[in-house]
Amino acid sequence: MNVIGTPDNTKQRIAVAMSGGVDSSVCAALLADQGFDVIGLTMQLYDHGAATSKSKACCAGQDIHDARRVADRVGIPHYVLDYEKRFEQDVIIPFADAYMRGETPVPCILCNQTVKFRDLINAAKDIGAGALATGHYIRRVESEDGVTLHRAVDHSKDQSYFLFATTPEQLSFLRFPLGDIPKSETRSLAEKFELDIADKQDSQDICFVPTGSYTDIVGKFSNQLKSAGHFLHVDGNDMGPHEGIEHYTVGQRRGLGLGGEKKPLYVIEIRPIDQAVIVGPKAELAKHEITVRDVNWLGSGNSIPAGGMRAMVRVRNTHEPVPGLVQAGSEPGQAKVSFDDPLFGVSPGQACVFYDGDQVLGGGWIVADGQGMRVPHNKRNEQAASASA
């Protein structure tokens, strides 16, 4: 199996992003086995500390040791790159600030946009590599029309949602050897190559949140001022104080501490302007249309076609794509997305990714709809004035 598709791999240098997990380790072993001149690159992204023993988080101290052991087993050079400061500035602080803006961020996408597919690609080029390979489950397809990005064969492990922001220039340099195989085969390959990490758990947590409490990170790194606010019902009623908007996300039901209602209450909107958390019945979460910003277009042409196009649309990694219409927005870099059927729990700060079948057309970041909630205007003003008094 030639995972790169090159007939003669002799002395072709390729860098591999090695996180210490099963996927990137097998990626390195496969390429070395095929005759590539493989060099392993591991990013040190944050202080090891408490994260060293956190087995379900990637990029922890133990993971760096695991990557080094795999490199020794495979017989390839291995280098650790200190990107801690860059990671803090480009990923952790924006993550924390997003919560204070009432958003629900996706730090893995920010990591791919910055330290991984910007800085690591530059590092790979500096050592003379012709490509950077990663263990992501996604497919890169070359044709006469150029290079396109597609969902992985194993949809249960597909990571295309996290890679929508990959630029065409980056895509020309990247390789994804595992996109055409199921995760079970990856495990088998790890055993075949006698890698010690064959049974290692997949990373599941946000790597820089070792305690599992993201509010600790928000408190430590956010540049925004925090303050307590009030729960407001969509009918305008004040339902009491809360501890801060960073504790809540749109669509949240549990942990609100609001009892006594006949029907369950959900977080409908988070308003940082007055630190209000708007709650209401599930029906209030329905969205027929959203706006996304900073669109990265990977489809044919340089932008969304005039008049828009039909596409499958994904608004969370845990959701399957749904049919909708994608059109250019009113501002540069924006898109307007209309759903065939209303979606529930669409949260500002999450990514919205567009597909044509399995092909990734691109995507952007969901923004607040700007329409406000169905709180009567006069009551809203009174509540905002009261909160700022």
N, C-alpha and C positions, 0 to 999 in steps of 0.2 A: 504494500500500500504506500503510494507516494503522496504524502499529504500536501505537498506544495505543488506538485504537478510538473516539476522540472525533470527532464530526462537525465541530465547529468549534474549531480550535486557536488562534484568534487571541488573542494576548496572554496565553495561559495559560503561566505560568512553571513550568518544570521544570528541576531540577538534574540534572546527569549526572556520575557518578563517573568521572573520566577518569584511567586509569592510564598512558596513553601507548602502549597496545597497539592492535592492529587492532580488536578487538571494541568497546571503549568508545569509540574514535574514530568508528567507523561509527554507533554508537548516537547520539552527539552530532550527527553530520551528518544522520542520518535525521530526528531530531526537529526540527532547525532547518529542514530542507527541507520539513517538514510544517506549518511556521508557528508552532511553539511558541517562546516566549521562553526560550531555552536559556541556562543558565549552567553552565560547566564548573568542577568542583571536583576538585582533585588533592591527595592526601594525601602529605606528606613523612613517611615512617615511620621512617627510620633514617639514620645518617650515610652520605653517599654513598661516600666513600673508595674501597675496592677494588671495591665493587659497581658503580661507575659504568660500568665497561667490561664487566660481566657481562651479555652480550646475552640470556641465557635466563632472567633473573630480573626479576620485575616490580618497579615502584616504585623503581628505581634512579635515579641522577641524570640519566642520559640520557633516561629515560622522562618525567621532568618536563618536560624541554625538548621532547620529542616531543609531549606533550600540549599544551603552549603553542603549538607550531607548527600543530597541527591546529585548535586554537581560533581562531587567526588566519586560517587558511584558510577555516574555516566561517563566521567572522564573529561569534563569540560571546564574551562576557566569560569570563575564566578566572582562577581564584584558587587559590593553593597554601596548604594548611592544614598547619601544623606540629603533627603528632600524635606526634612522636618519643618523648616521655616516656610518653605514654599507651600507645603501642605496646610499648615496652619492658616496662612494668608489666603490661599485660593480655595480651600475646602471647609475647614473647621469654622472660621469666622463667618463666612457667608451662610453656612448651615445655621449657626446660632442666630444671626441677624434675621434670617428668613422666618424663624419662629416668632420673633418679636414684631414682624410685619403681618402676622396672622397667616403665614404660609406653612405648608408641609413640604420641606425640601427633600431632594433625592441626592445625597452626597456622593453616591457611587458614580452618578453621571458627571458631577463636577470633577471628581477625581480623574475620570477618563478624559475629560476635556482639557485638563491642566497637566498635572504632574505625570500622568501616564502617557497620554498621546501627544503631549507637547514636549515636556522635558525628557521623557524617556526615549522618544524618537530621536531627539537631538543627540542624546548620549549614545544611542545605537549608531548614528551616523558618524559620531566622533571616533568610534573605534573601528570604522571601516565596514560596518555591516550594510548589506544591501536590503535588509528587511528587518522588521521587528515582529516576532510571533508572540501571541498570547494564548492563554488557555480558555478564552471565552467560547461559549457555545453560540456561534453565529457563522454564517457562510459568506464568503467573499467570492463573487463570480466575475470572471473576466470574459469579455466578448468583444466583437468588432466595435461595439458602441461605447466601450469603456468598462470600468469596474463598478459593479453594483453590490449592494449589501442585502442579504437575505436571512430569514429566520433559520435557526438550526434545524437539522433533521429531527432531533429529539426536542419536540415542542415543550416538554415538561421541564427542560433545562435551558430553553432558549433565552438568551440575554440581549436580544436586539433592542429591547426597551431602553436599556442602559447605554446603548451605543448610537442612538439616533443622531447625536451631535458630532459624530465623526465626520470630518471634512473630506471632500474628494481627494485632496492632497495627502492627507493622512492615510486614507484608504489605499492609495497607490503603494504605500510603504508597509502596510500592515499585512499580517498573515494570521489565519485562524485555523490551525490544523484539526481542531476537534469538532468543527461545525457539522461534519458529515457522519459522525458516529454517535451512538447513544452513550449515556453515562456509564451504563453497565460494561460496555466495551472498554471504556477508559480505565475502569477498575481492573479489568482483566489484563490490560496492557501494563498497568503498574505492577501487577504480580509477575507478568512475563519478564519485565525488566528488573525484577527483584528490588523494587524500591521500598524502603522502609515505611513510607507513608501510604501504602496501598489501601489501608483501612482507615486512614485519617478522616475525621468528620469534615463535611463541607462547611465553609464559613457561612454564618447566618446573621450575625449581628453587625452593626455598624462598627467598623474597626476601631474608631477612636472613642467609643462609648463602652469602656470595659465593665462598668457597673450596670449597664443596661438602662440607666436613667439619663435620657438625653437632656432633661432639664438641668442636670448638673453642668453639662457642657454649655448650655445656653447661659447659665449664671456666670460661668467663668470667662467666656469668650465674647459674648455679645457686646457690640458697641451701642446698642439701643438701651434707653432707659426703661426699666421695668416698673410697673406699678399695678396694684390690685384694681379690679374693676367689678362690674356687675353682670349677672346673667339677665338678659332681656328676652322675654317671650316675643314671638313674631306678632302677637296681638298688642304689643306695647307695654305689657306689665313688667315691672321690675321684680325679678325672682330672687334677689339677694346677691351678696358679694361672692366673688371668686378670688383665687390667689394670684392670678396672672394669666394672660392669654397664651403664654408659652406652654401651658399645661394641657391645651386642647387643640384638636384638629377637626376640620369639617367632616361631618359624618359620624363623629364619635357619639356613642350612646352610653357606654359604661363609665363609671367614675365621675359622673357629674355631681352626684350628691343632691339631686333634685327629686325628692319623693312626693307622693301625694297626688300625682297626676293620673288621670284615667288611662291615657295612652302614653307609651314611651316617648321621651324627648330626645332629640338629636341636636348636635351642634350644626346649625344651618349656615352661619357666617361668623367670622371673627373680624371685629372692627378695631384696628389699632388706634384710630384717631381718638376714640373715647374709651379704649380698653374694654369694649363690650363684647361679650360672647352671646350671640343670638341663638336661641334654641326654639324648637318647635317640632311638630309631628313629621314623620318621615316624608310625607307628600311634599313638604316644603323643600326637600333636597333635590327634587327633580330638575334636571337641566336639559333644555332642548338645544341650546347653543352656547358656545364658549369662545373666548378669544385667547390666542396663544401668542407669545412674543418670542423674539430671537429665533425665528424659524431657520433651521438648517435644511436645505433642500438637496436631496440625493437622487431625485427622479430625473427624467429626461428634461432637457432644457436647463435654464438657469434659475427658474422660479416656478411657482405654482401656475399652471396654465390659466390663461385668460378665461374667465367664466367659471373657473373652478373645476374640480374633478371628483368623481365618486371614489371613495377609498374605505378601507377598513381602518378603524380608529381605536387606539388603546390609550386609556387615561390613567391606568395604574399597572404596574408589573404583574399584579395578582389577578388582573382582569383579562379576559380574552378580548380580542378586537371586535368591534361592532361596526355596522355599516353607517356611513355618514357622507356628508358633502364638505369638502375642504375648498375654501376660497381665499383669495388674497384679502388681507385686512385693510383697514382704512389708513394705517400707518406703515411706513417701511419696516420690513422684518416681521410684520404681524400676519396672522391668518385667522379667519373665522371658520369655526367648525360647527356644523349642524348635524345632529343625530337623528336617525330615522325614528328611533324610540327614545324617550327621555332616560337619562342616566342618573343614578343616585350616588351621592357621596363624592362628586367631582370636587377636588380640592385645589385652590390656588397654590402654586409652588411645585406641584407634581408635573411630570412631563406628559405631553400628548403626542403620540407617535402615529404616523400615517403608513399604511401598507397597501400595496397592490398585490393581492395574494400573499406570497411569502416575501416579496421584495419590500425592503424598507425605503419609503419615499422621502423620509425625513421626519421632522417634528419640531416642537417648540415647548415653551413653558406656559402652563395655564395661569392666567391672571384673573384677579377678581373681576366679576362682571360689571362692576361700577354702577349697578342699578339700585344698590341698597337693598334693605329687607322690607318686608311689608309692615314695618313699624310705622304707625301714623307719623307724618312729617313733624307735626307740632310736638308730639311726645318725644320723638327722637332728639329734637333740638333741646327740649327741656332736660332730657337725661344727659346729653353731652355737656350742657352747661353745669348741671349738678356734679358730674364727674370731675370737671375741671376746677370746681370751686374749692 
